[in-house]
Amino acid sequence: MGNACNDITLRAKEALDKSPLIIARNSGTESFKSLSGYEVRVLDDIFKSSRNFDTLNKKLAAEVLKAAKSADVCYCVDGSVSEDEGCKIILSRRKDCLVLDSVSKGAGAYNSARLKQSQPTFVSAYSAGNLKSCRAVCVYDMDCEYIAGEVKIKLSEIFGEETECTFIRGGKAKKIKIYELDRQKEYGYDCAVAVEEADFLHRDRYDFADLVQLIKLLRAPDGCPWDRAQTPDSIKKDMIEEAYELVDAIERGDTDGMEEETGDVLLQAAFHSVMEEERGEFTASDALTRLVKKLIFRHSHIFGKDKAKNESEALKVWERNKEEEKGQTTVTQTLYAVPKNFPSCMRAQKVGKRAAKCGFDFLSSVSASEKIWEEVQEMVDCQMNGDEKGVFEEAGDVLFAAVNTVRLAGADAEEALRAATDKFIKRFAECEKLIMADGKKISDITGDELLFNYYWEMAKNALDSNQNR
């Protein structure tokens, strides 16, 4: 029926004139006036008895399909057939339906708002939660304050709450900010909102696609000389640095820092995807598609037939699916798959864990610790014999045995070593402070083991005392 009285087409009017039964979705719209002079069955009662939007559409569709069993039905809805969820249900069940469309509610909002974008997205307010990033959007069916609030949240996420939009009611349009969407005096069936993003440099919100576009602009012939000169090899270390900075912000509990560093990590990922697109290898969309498909496949306990009652079982499903996905049929293949550029402690721990899955492991941390002393003795023997190559090899065995001992004791070796290093620095700083307080320099007493130990114990006690307060 369109958006206003007399929006119906000549073909629709011919169908109405010939139809033995006319059913209208509801009588509360301006477009319903187009049916004046016809005998119409109205489904207003279904609106009152439905608990939610989904139930309403199913009931409306069921009522029309039931009536169509005994007579040809002309079912009239406001806006466009493609916008009506009930019509979609009917069309999916009856292939012999004739569609006579009219002016859509989305198009009506677009025309009222005078948007510059030529291809906006049209969506019902009841489906706005599924809206993705877009250049412009017209949201219709915004018939109450609650729904307006939901639309406000989604549009704020995409465009920014301070962005100007057009609020439409009764064919009248006014400019407001997105954050004001749920603060209007009245709402009704004909309420809609239209919004489009500002030019690239003046937007309130950006998404990953904008980041990729920006990098392409910077690497264009007239872009930034530094950005154009970069290669995957030249900036690979930056990804490691940014990842460490993000982890550092997490450990400090610095949410503002986490926001910034997360963006920096995404920048590195986007930069690499643009460079690979230039080489014809893959795009950012390819990488994201592969990621989502991988997550769906590995979570077969959520999206497939596997079951997982707890975290441990979920992890087993994940690892099994990962091995299948990568075509790994032997344990050795999983060991080689651990990246060589991991921090050495982290890599050793991960290799030990994967080897342990087939039973190749120490019985306990106690039995693993015995290996440490054995390797230490072998290292000392090499040192005594002047075997530098042997010292190097046995030193690695000492550290590998220590990592396995820590792993079996239930601690993370990488984190434990980092914490121990931090602790040493704090104790050393306190020790030096105490020595300097006595008018000495630390270099003056390092040869006096007894005196140095005295200050060291004082430093330990001072720090432990402060920590326990």
N, C-alpha and C positions, 0 to 999 in steps of 0.2 A: 504493500500500500504506500510505501515511501515515507516521507517525514511530515508532510503537510496534506491538507485537504486537496483532492484532485491531482495528487502525484501519480495516480495509476495511469497506465498506458492504454491506448485504444484496444490492443489485444486483450489486456486484462479486463477491460469493460465488456468486451464481447463474450469473454468466458463467464463473467458474472451474470450477464443477461441470459445465458444458456444453462447455467448450473442449477440442478434441482436442489442442491444443498450448499449453503454458504456458511462457513464457520470462521469466526474471527478470533484471533489470539486473545485480545482484550479490547475493552471499549474506552479505555482511559487515555487514548492517544489522539493527537490532532488528526492523524491520517485516517482514523476510524470514520471521520465525517464523510470520507469519500464513499462510504457504503450507505449513505442516506438514501432512502427510497427502496432499498432491498430488504428482504426478510433474512435476518442474520441470527445465527446461533452463536452466542458469545461464551467464551470459556473463563469468564471472570472468577467463577467459584473455585476453579482449580488453583488460581493464584492464592486464594485465601487458605486453602487446605494443604498447600505444599510446604514442607519444612525447610527446603533449600532450593537453590537454583537448579541443581542437577535433578532432583526429584520432580520439580516443576516441568522441566523439558520432557522428561520421560512420560509423565502423566498426560501432557498436552499431545505428544506424539501418539500415545496409546489411544486416546480419545478420538483423534482424527482417523487413525487406521481402523478403529472399530466401526466408525460411521461409514468408511469407504467400502466396507464389505457389502452394504446394501444399496449404495447409491454413489454416483460420481460426486466428489466433494471439491469445492473451491475453498481452499484454506488460505486465509488472508492474515499476513503478519506485517507489523510496521517495519520500515526499513527495507533491507534486501534479504532475499531468501538465504543467501550465503552467510548472512550474519546471525541467522536464527538457529540455535542448537536443536530445537525441536524439529525444524525442517530437515536438518541434517540426518536425524534419526529416521524420519519418514522416508527420505530419499535412499537411505541405505537398505531399507526393507522393501521398498516398492520401486521397481525399475521402470514402471510404466507412467510415472508422474510427469506432467508437463509443467515446466518452470516458467512463469511470467514475472520477470524481475522488475524492480523499480529503483528509485533513488535510495542509496544506502545511507544508513545513519552516519557511517564514517565519512562518506562523501559530503553529507550535509554539514558536518562539523568542519571539514576541510574548507568548504566554500565560505562558511561563516568566519573562519579564522584568517582567511587570506594568506595561507602559508606560501612560502617561497619554494619549498621542496616540492618537486613534481611527482614523487612516488612515496608518499607517506605510508606508514603501517596503520591499518585499521584494526581495532580490537575491542571487544566488549570489556567493560570494567570488571565483569565477573571472571574474565580470563586473563586479566592484566598481570597476575602473578607469574605467568609463563612468558611475559614479554622479554625479548632480548634487546641488546643494544641496537639502536636504529637512529637514522638521521632525523626523522620526524614521525610523530604518531598522533592519531586521533582516537581517543577513548570515549566510547558511548555507553549507554545504560548506567550512568553514574547516578543512581536514583535515590541514594540515601547518604547520610553523613558517614556511616561506617564504611561503605564501599568507597566513598571519596577519600577517606583516610588511607585505605589500602592502596588506592591508585597513587596518592601522594607519595607514599613510601617507595613504590616502584619507580615512579618518574624521578624522584629525588636521587635514587640510586643511579639512574642512567644519565640524567641531565644536570642534577644539582638542584637543591631546594630553592636557591635564590634565582633560578632561571625564570624568565617571564613566560607565561602560557596564556592561552585564551580560554576562558570559561564561557560555555554556551548554555543558555536556558531559554526555552520559548522562542528560539530563533534569534535571540539577542546575544551579542558577544561583548565581553569586557576583558581587559588585560589585568591579570593578577600574577603573583608569584606562586610557584608550585607549592610552597609551604602553606599557602592560604586555601588550598583546594577543599579542605574539610572545615572551613570557617565561613562558608557562605550561608545566607539566610534561609534559602530553600533549595530542595533537590526534588527531582521528578524524573519520569520516564524519558524526558527529552533533554536531560542534562548531559553534557559532553565536555571534554577538554581537548585542546589541540596544542602541541608544543613541537618546536624544532630546535635543533642545536645551533649555537652561534658559529661564526667562522672559526677556523681551526685554532687560531692564536688566542681567542677570547672565550673559550668554553669553561664552564665551571667543573665539568667532569670529563675524564678521558678513560678509554678502555684499552685492552691489549691491541686491538686493531689500530687504534690511534698511535700507539707506541711504534708499531711496525711501520706505519705510514711515515712517522717522523724520522725514523732511521733511514728510510728510503730517500726522504728529502735531503737528509744530511749527507748521504752517499751519492747524491746526484752530481752531474758534472759541475753545476754551479753551487754545490753544497759546501760542507766543511772539509778543508784539506786533510785534517787529521782523521776524521771519520772515513773519508774515502780511502785513505792509505792502509787501514786496518785489514788484517787477515785473520782467519780462525786461529792460526798459530801465534800471532802477535798479541792477541787478547785472551788467550786461554788461561793465563795466570790470574787475570782479573776475576774470572768466575770463582776461582778458589778463594781469593782474597775477600770477595763480596760474601761468599758463603760463610766464611769464618767471622766476618763482621756481623752477619745476621745472628749466628750462634752466640756471639759475644753479647749482643743486645738482649737475646733471650735469657741468657744466664744472669744478666744484670736486672732483669725484670723491667727493662726500659721499653714500654709499648710504643712510644713515639719513635725510638730508634729502630724497633722491629718493623714499623711501617715503612720507614725510609729504606732500610736495608733490604726488605722484601722487594721493594721497587727496584733496587739496584740489581738484585739477582734476576728479576724478570727482564731488566734491560739487557743483561748478558745473554739470556736465552733468546730474546727477540733479535739481538744483533747477529747472533750465529745463524738464526733462521733466515734473515735477510741475505746474509752472505751466501748461504747455500742455495737460496732461491736464485740469486744472480748467476750461480754456476749451473743452474738447472737440476739440482739434486733434490731438494724438498722445500716446502714452504712452512710457514708457521701453522697454517691450517692442517697440513699433513702431520706435523709433530703433535698437535693437540688431538687430532683424530686418532692417531696411533696410541696416545696416552689414554684416552677415554676407553678405547676398545680393549686395551691391556688391562685396565682396572676392572672392567666388566668381566673379562675372562678370568682374571685371578680371583675375583670375588664370587666364585661359583656357589659358595654357601649362601649367597644373597640372591644372585640372579640365575642360579642353575639348580641342579639336583643335589649337590653336596650339602652336608649338614655340619654345623659347628656350634657346640653348646657354650664354648668359652673362648677366651683369647688364645690359649694354646692350640686348640683344635683349628681355629681360624687361621693361625699362622702356618700350621701344617698343610692346610688346603692351599694357601697362598704359595708356599714353597714348592709343593707338588705341581701346581699349575705353571709356576715359573719355569721349572725344569722342562715340562712338556712344551711350553711356548718356545724355549730356547733350543729345543732338541737335544738336551743334555741327558745322556743315557748312562754315564759313568760318574762316579764321585770325583775322579780326577778332573773331568771337564768343569765341574762346579768350583774346584779349587783354582784352576787357571782363570776362571771368570772373575775372580776377585781383582779389582783394578790394582795395577802395580804402583800407581801414583797416590794410593791411600797413604796416610801417615803410617809409618812402619808398625807401630804398636797396634793400631786399629786393624791393619791388614793381617798381622799375625793372629790376632784374636778371631777374626772372621774365618780365616783358613782353619784354625783349630776347631771352631764350631762346626764347620761343614764336614771336616774329617770325622768328627765325633758322631755324626748322624748315622754312619755305618758301623759304629761300635769301636772305631779306632780312637781310643782315648785312654787316659789314666783312670784308675778306679775312683780316685778322689783327689782333692787338693793336697792332701798329705803325701800321697804317692808321687804326685807331680812335683812337690817341693823337694823330694829326694833327688830328682833329676837336676835341680838347680845346683846342689852341692857337688854332684858328679861333674857337671859341666864347668863349674868354677875351678875345680881341681885340675881339670884338663887344660883350662886356660892358663892357670898359674904354671903348670908344667911347661907349656909352650913358651911362656915368658922366661922361665928359668933357663930354657934351652936356647933362647935368642931367636925363636921361630916366630917372626912377625906375622907371616901369613897364617900360621896356626892360631896365634892370638886373636887375629881378626875373625877367623872362622868360629873359634870356641866362644868368643865374646857374643857372637850372634846366637849361638846355642844357649848361652846363659840367659840372654834376654828372652828368647823364644820360650824357654822352660818357665821363666818367671811369668810371662803372659798367660801360659796355660794354667799355672798355679792360681793366678788371680781370677781367671775365668771360671775355674771349677769351684773357687771359693764364693762365687756369686757376684763379683764386682766387675765393673767395666774397667779394663786395664788402661785405656786411653784417658778416661776421666780421672782415674785414680792417680796416674802419673802426673797429670796436669795439676791436680789438687796438691800433690806432694811437692811439686815444684813451687807452687804459690806459697805453700807453708814454709818452705825453706827460705824463700825471699823475705817473707815477713819476719822470720826468726833472725835472719842475718841482719836485716835493717835494725831490729830492736837491739841485737847484740852490739852492733857498731855504735848505736846511740848511747848505750850504757858505757862503752869504752871511752867514747868522746866526752861523756859527762865527767869522767875521772881524769880528764886532761891528757888522754893518750890517743894515739892513732892505731887503727886495727893492724896496720903493717908492723907496728912496734912489738906486738905480742903474738903474732901468728907462729913464731918459732917456739913459744912457750906453751906447750900443749896443755899443761895443768891450768895455767891462767886463762887460756882461751876457753877451756871447758867450763871454768867457773862462770865466765860471762855468758857463755852459751846457755847454761842451765838457768841462770838468772833471767835471760831473755825468754826462754821457754815458760818459766813459771809466771812471768809478767803477762805474757800473751794468754796463757791458760786462765789466769786469774781474771783478766778482762773479758774473756769469752764466757766465763761462768757467771758473770754479774747479771 
